[in-house]
Amino acid sequence: MLRAIHLPVRSVFHGLRRFAPTRILALRRTRARLAQLEDHLLKDIGLTREEAAREAARSSWDAPRHWLQ
């Protein structure tokens, strides 16, 4: 069962302040390239077209938690 993690808004934005703009740009580029991969390449990395599209549609600031530390 998954649980929602509730963080105070202040702690989230504090992490974003330290988040390097170059990482945001790199994440945007990576997600854009993921959306352009051909189906056989997505299969190689274990993703479906729908999963890749969903990941590519995420906001640039919606980064993995470990990037914020």
Phi and psi in degrees as a GROMACS rama.xvg file:
@    title "Ramachandran Plot"
@    xaxis  label "Phi"
@    yaxis  label "Psi"
@TYPE xy
-88.9463  141.254  LEU-2
-114.186  143.697  ARG-3
-76.612  141.43  ALA-4
-103.489  121.381  ILE-5
-102.838  116.544  HIS-6
-115.011  142.16  LEU-7
-61.4964  142.673  PRO-8
-56.5039  -37.9826  VAL-9
-58.7618  -43.4904  ARG-10
-68.4065  -34.4079  SER-11
-66.4074  -47.5653  VAL-12
-69.8223  -30.1356  PHE-13
-61.5941  -41.9969  HIS-14
-64.9918  -38.8339  GLY-15
-67.1231  -32.5106  LEU-16
-62.1748  -35.6143  ARG-17
-84.51  -10.3438  ARG-18
-73.665  115.728  PHE-19
-63.4599  134.379  ALA-20
-57.1867  -30.6244  PRO-21
-65.3818  -32.2433  THR-22
-68.9483  -38.1038  ARG-23
-62.5111  -44.9528  ILE-24
-64.888  -39.8794  LEU-25
-64.006  -40.993  ALA-26
-64.6506  -41.563  LEU-27
-61.4536  -44.8718  ARG-28
-63.6068  -43.1963  ARG-29
-62.9156  -43.8353  THR-30
-66.9675  -36.8218  ARG-31
-65.1053  -41.3322  ALA-32
-68.1618  -35.6661  ARG-33
-59.3603  -40.9452  LEU-34
-66.26  -22.1221  ALA-35
-93.2857  -6.8711  GLN-36
-64.9854  146.854  LEU-37
-75.8896  159.188  GLU-38
-58.4574  -38.6429  ASP-39
-68.676  -29.9844  HIS-40
-74.2422  -38.4282  LEU-41
-61.8392  -39.7415  LEU-42
-62.1782  -37.8809  LYS-43
-60.2667  -35.3568  ASP-44
-97.3413  6.411  ILE-45
80.0189  29.4134  GLY-46
-120.084  149.74  LEU-47
-92.9302  166.812  THR-48
-58.9349  -40.5326  ARG-49
-65.9874  -41.3272  GLU-50
-64.7917  -41.033  GLU-51
-64.9661  -41.746  ALA-52
-65.5194  -39.7294  ALA-53
-65.1523  -42.6529  ARG-54
-65.3305  -42.1426  GLU-55
-65.3973  -27.734  ALA-56
-81.4199  -9.8133  ALA-57
-66.0504  151.582  ARG-58
-67.5511  153.636  SER-59
-61.7725  -35.1549  SER-60
-82.7761  -5.09811  TRP-61
-84.4524  77.9108  ASP-62
-102.38  159.467  ALA-63
-58.3883  143.814  PRO-64
-57.5576  -37.7686  ARG-65
-68.0501  -16.4875  HIS-66
-74.4014  -21.8185  TRP-67
-86.1483  -5.12852  LEU-68
